[in-house]
């Protein structure tokens, strides 16, 4: 089948395709935003959604705690207190702490 503008020819349907080195099967899920794209195999979607909901609940609780006046370092124990005079730069202790937090969240 050729599209209305003669740009696309369909040669098959329901077959696995390769996208950026990842094989995507029929019924797999696609999650995308400005930060990137992830293909989730159909058999893993419930676990991925459950983890996403868990992370969202935890982050909502942290935001509420900070808005209520608790220091970020108390709300996110993996974030070390930085001296007031320091600035946060790429590769700093701050970015390392964020990576540590992300790793802990995925467990």
N, C-alpha and C positions, 0 to 999 in steps of 0.2 A: 504494500500500500504506500502511496506517495502522498505527502502532506499537501495541503491546499496551495502552498507556495513552492512546491517542488524542492523542499529542503531536507526531507527525511524519508527514508525508505525503511519500512518495517520488514524485517526478514524472519522474525520468529517472535513467540511470546511464551511466557512461563518458563523460560530457560535461565540458568544462572548467567550473570554478566560480571565483568571485572571493572571496578571503578577505582582508580588510583591504587592499584595493586591489591584491592580487597574484592573477594568474590561475594557477590550479593545474590541471594536466592529469592524466588517468589515468596511473598509473605514476610520477608524481613522488614524491619522498621528502619526509618530514616529519621534522625533527630538532628536538626541544624539550627544554628543561629549565627550571629556576626562573628563569633569566636571559632566556629568550625562545624564540621559535619561528622556524624557517627552513624555507622550502620550497626544495628543490633539484630542478631539472629532471633528468629521468632521464638525459639525455645528459651531465650534469656530475657525476654522483655519484662516479665513480671518481677524478676529479681532487680533489674535495672530501675524500674519504676518505684519499687519499694525502697531501694537505696536513695533515689532522688527525693522521695517524700521524707525519708529520715533526715537527710541533709538539710532539706528546706525547714523542717520543724526545728532542728537544732539551730540553724542560722536565725530563724525568727525569734527564738528564745534569746540568742545573743544580742540581737538588735534591740529587743525590748529591755534587756538588762543594761545596755550601754545608754539607751535613752533615759532610763530611770536613774542614771548617775553612776553606775559601776564603771570602774576603769577597764579599758579594753584588755589590759594585761591580766586582770582578774577573771574576765569573761572568757578570754582565750589564753589559757595557761601556757600554751606553746609559744606565745609572743613574749619575748623578753622586753623588759622596759629599756627604752633607749634614752640616753641622756637628753635633756631638754634642748641642748645646743646642737644636737646632731640632726642631719637631714637624711632622709631615707633615699637611697640610690639603688639602682639595679645591682644585684649581687651582694647587697648588704645583709645584715643579720635579719632584717625585716623580711626580705624575700625568702630567705632560708626558712624562717619561721612559718611563713605562709605555705611553703612546700611541705614542711613537716605536718602542718595542720591538715592539709589535703590528703597526705598519706595516711594519717590517723583516721580521718573520716572514711576512707575507703575500706577500712577494716571492719 
